Amino acid sequence: MKILNKPKWIKIKLPLNYKKNKKFEKYIKKYSLNTICKKSLCPNIYKCFNKNKAAFLILGKICTRRCSFCNIKYGNPCKKINKEEPEKINKIIKKQNIKHIIITSVTRDDLKDEGINQYKKCIKIIRKNFPKITIEILTPDFKRNLKKAIKIFSKYPPDIFNHNIETTKKIFQIIKSNSNYNSSIKLLKKIKKSNNNIKTKTGIMVGLGENTKELIKLFKKLHNIKVDILSIGQYLQPSKKHTKVIKYLSPYEFNKLKKIAHKIGFKYVKSGPLIRSSYYI
């Protein structure tokens, strides 16, 4: 298959004051924390760091699932959890006066609780010390611990519960062969049902071979289970060994998808070539 050239609207421009983020990066390095921003090669990294925003990656940096679109390293992670992660994130919030925190993780199928309790500890310590901050978590599907996840996050709710559906059902089965589409839908549905005050959010990548009809079907499904926030972004191939880009959508096409989502009933939609699910809101 021919590799497509990136169009001009995909080219990333560094902000004029991009060196400002060095202070933020310094603290991340000092406390030995990981961010999905760097591990996933996010195109918005400088823009977000300049605004003291990052998606902190907990539970290590090695994932137990191998998704063909993802740049996160696959393998057997160390089973020992870094108990200092919640406190270290707490310190960075204080140092950088962060107003909105995003916490995500690799998938940890090797852990009995799949990492749920580490998320809980992060939420608890942040709520205790920074009651006005908004907390967003971007989680795996917790497919073996769905009931536990719902119970924990209902009791210790984030402001935004984010779980990426990634793509249409047909393509999901190809690029996320170790995951389950219905489990992801069920998680988003049950979290919202357990606590209506939690905003639910999901992200979709386009350019993988989906068509508009399939996307509309997915949008309607997500709206029916009361997902509040939808992000739509262009899939960018991290390396030659990853799933190839089938199409680069134009800004016009992204705007069209945004209008379709609004018409279906979504009140908050972020749609654009460089939009990511963990992109600041």
N, C-alpha and C positions, 0 to 999 in steps of 0.2 A: 504494500500500500504506500502510495506517495505521501511523504511528509509535507504538510502544509506550511507555508511561510506565515509567520505572524503578521497580521495587519497592523497598520500604524496606530490604531486605537489601543492595541495591547502593549505598546512600548511604555515602559515605566520611566517616569521623570522624577528625579530626586527633588524633594523640596529645597528651596534656597537655603533654609536654615537646618538642613538635615543633621549637621554635626551636633545639634542640640540634644539629640537622643543619646549621646555618649554617656551622659550622667545616669540615665535610666538603665542603659546596658551595663554600666559599671556595677550598679547595685544588684542586677540580676546575676552577674558573674560572681560578685562578692558572696552572695548567699547560695551559690551553686544551684540555682533554679533553672528549669528548662521552660522554653516557650514554644507553643505550636507555631508561632510566627516564623521562627528560624527553622524548625524541624520540617515544616511543610513548604518552605520556600515561598511564603506569602508575599505577593507583590506590594502589599500595603504596609510592610513592616516599618519603613521610615516615617510614613505619615502617622501611623498609630503611636510609635515610640515618641514622636515629637509632641504628642498630646498626652504623654504619660499613660498610654493604654497598651495592654498586651494581654494575650490569652496564655495564662500560666499552665504549663503541662505538668500534671502531677502523676504519681505512680511510676516514675521512671521514664525512659525514652525508647523502650523496646516493646513492640506490640506483639500480642500472641496471634493476631490474624494478619493474613497477607492479602490486602486489597490491591487490585492491579492499577489503581489510580493514585495511590497514596505514597508519599515519600518517607513516611515514618519507617524506621528500621524494624524488620521482623525477626523474631527469634525467641529464645527462652530467657525471659527477664529474671533478675534476681528476686527471689520470693520475699526477701526482707523489705518491708516498706519503710521509707524515710519518714520517721515520725516527726521530724522537724519541719517538714514542708509547710504545714498550716501556719506555724509561728513565723517562718521566714517570709511567707507571703504577707503576713500581718505587718512585718517590719517594713517591707517595701511600700505598702499602702501608706504608712505613716511618713516615711521619708519623702515620698513623691506626691503626697496629698491626692491620692487616686480617688475619684468619685464613682467610677463604675469599674468593677472587677469581673474579669472573665476567667473561669477555671475550667480546664478541660483535662483529658487524660488519654493515654494509650488504652487499648482494650486489654484487660487482664483476666483472661479465662482461667489462668493458673491459680487465681486466688479464690478462696471459698466464697467470699462476698463480692467478688469481681471489682473490689475497690470502693464500694458504696460508703463504707465507714470513713474512708479518708476524705471523701467529699463532705460528709457530715461534719467532720472535725474542722474543715476549712470554713464552712458556713457558720458554725457555732462561734469560733474565735473571732471571725470578722464581725458578726452581729453584735457580739459582746463589746468589742472595742470601737467599732465604727457603725453605729446604728443607722446613720443616714446614707451610707453607701448602698448603691444598687449592686446586687450580686447576680451574675449570670453563670450558669454551669452548662457546659456542652459535653454531654455524656455518651458513653457507649450504650448498647441496647440492654445490658444486664439480663440477657435472655434466660439465665438460670435462676435469677433472683428478682424477677419482676415484682412479686408481691412485697418483698422486702424493700425494694427501691421506692415503691409507691408509699409504703408506710413511713419510711425515713424522711422522704422529701415532702411529705404532707405535714410531718411534725416539725421538720427543720427546713422550711421552704426557701428556695432562692426566689428572687424577684422574677427571673426569667429562667425557664427550663428549656434548654436547647438540645435537640437531638436531630442529627441530619438524616433525612431520608435519602439524600444524595441524587437520586434519579428515578426514572419510571420503573415500574415493576419488572418489565421485560429485561431492561439493561441492568437493574439491580442484581439479578440472578447471575449475571456474567461477571461484573466487576467486584461484587461482594459475595463470592461463592460460599464463604464461611459464615455469612450472616443470614438473617431471615427478614424479608420485607414485612411480613405480617407482624413479626415481633416488634419492629420499629413503629409501625402504625399503632399497635396495641399500647406501647409504652407512652406515646404522645397522648393518646386518648385517655388512658387511665390516670396519668398525672393530672391532667386538666380536670377530670371528674372528681379526683380526690381532694383538690383544693382549687376552687375557681379563682382565687386571688393570684395564683401563679400564672404568669404570661408564658404560653408555650410558643416555641420557635423552631423552625426547621430550615435547612439549607438545601438547595438543589444546584447541581452542576449541569450545564448544557453544552452541546457540541460533541456528545457521545453517540449520536445516531438516532436520538429520539425525534419525534415529530410533534407538531403543535397539538394535534388531536390527543396524543398520549399525555402531553403536559397538562392540557385542560382537564383531562380525566383525573390526573393526580392532584391538581389544584382543588378540584371539587371534593375529592376524597379528604384532603387535608382540612379544607374549610368545614366539612361535615363533622370532623372530630374536634372542631373548635380550636385549631391552631391559630394563634394570634398574629405571629410575625413570620413572614416568608422572605428568604433571601434567594436571589437567582444570580448565579455568576458563571463565567466561562471556565470550562475545564481546561487546564494548562498541563501538558504532559511534563512531569518532572525529569524524566530521562528516557533514553531510547528503549529501555526494557519495560516501561510502563505502557498502559493502554494508550493508543494513538488518538489524537484529536481528529474527529470526522469533519467538523465544521467550526469555523469561527463566526459567531453571530455578530451582526453589526449593532452599533448603539441603537439604531432605529428598531431592530428586532427585539432588543432588550426592553425598550420602552413599550413596545407593543405587548410583550408578555406582562409587563407591569400593569398596563391598562386592563388586560384580560383578568389578571388576579384581583384587581380592584373591583371589576364588574362582578366577579364571582362572590365577592363579599369581604375580601381581606382589607383591613383598614391600614395596615402597615406593611409595605413591600419595598425591599431594596433590590433593584435589578440593574445590572450593568456588567460590562466585561471583567472588571477587577473586583467585583463584590465577592466577599467571602462570608460564610456563616458567622465567623468569629470577629468580623469587621465591627468596629465600634459603632454604636447607634446614637 
